[in-house]
Amino acid sequence: WACYVDPQMTMTAETWASWAPGPLKCEPGTGTEKCCWWGRGAIQTTGPNNYGLLQREVFSQVPSLSGIDLCTNPEAICQNDDAKWL
């Protein structure tokens, strides 16, 4: 149930540590291409397989989260207050 890894996906993290130079980013044609699956949320979900399982087993089953698609927008975990704590 892994999410499809879109080589054209572009993502910028919503938050970052105070000691970091800035938010994580993934962009096509860079060293971070296809690496938009960094740890997010309270349990620090990582990787396309874990995002796909979380989508299938939790988000698609919870009415308030069913409109979120983690496979096309993994950053949605940080963009939705209910999702942050899963």
N, C-alpha and C positions, 0 to 999 in steps of 0.2 A: 504493500500500500504506500510505497514511497511516492512523494510528489515528483512530477516531471521537473527536471532541472532545465529551465529555459536559459540558454546562453545569452539572451538579450535582456534578461531581467536586470533592472537597475534599482538599487535600494540604498537608502541612507538611514542609519539608526536614529530613533527618536531621542534616545538618551545616551550618555557616555560618562565614564568615570572622570572625576575632576583632574586626575593625574594624566589622563590621556590627551593626545594632541587634538582630538576632535572625534566626531562620530565615526563608527565603522561605515564603510561604503563598499558596495560591489558594483562593478561596471563592466560592460563588455569591452574586450580588447585590453584589459589590464590584468595584473596579477591576481585580482580578486574576482575575475569572471567566474560565474557559476558558484560563487561562495556566499550566497545570501542567506545561508542557513545557520547563522551564529546563534548563541544562546540568548533566549528571551523569556520573559515572564518569571514568575516565582520559582519554577522548577528548572529554569534555564534550558528549555527545549532546544535541541540542536539537531542538525542533519535532516535531509529530505525524507528519510524513512520515519523518523520520530514526528516530524510535522504532519506527514500523511496519516500516521496512526492517530495522532491527536485530533486531526480533522475528522476522520472517520468515526472514531470511538467516542469523542466528546462533543466537539463543536456541532456536528451534524445532528446530535441527539438532544442538545439543549436549545429550546426554542429561542431564547434571547441571543444565542450565538450562531444560530443556523444560517444567518445571512453572511457570515464571514467565511472567506475561503483562504485558509492558510497557505494553500499550495500556490496561489497566485499573488498573495500578499502576506508573507510570513511576519512582516512588521505589524500586522493587525493585532497581534498579541499585545503590543505596547500602545496601540491606538484605541483600545476598548477597555474601559475600567473593569468590566466583569472578567475579561480574558486575562488580564495581568496576573490574577491570583490563582489561576489554574495550574 
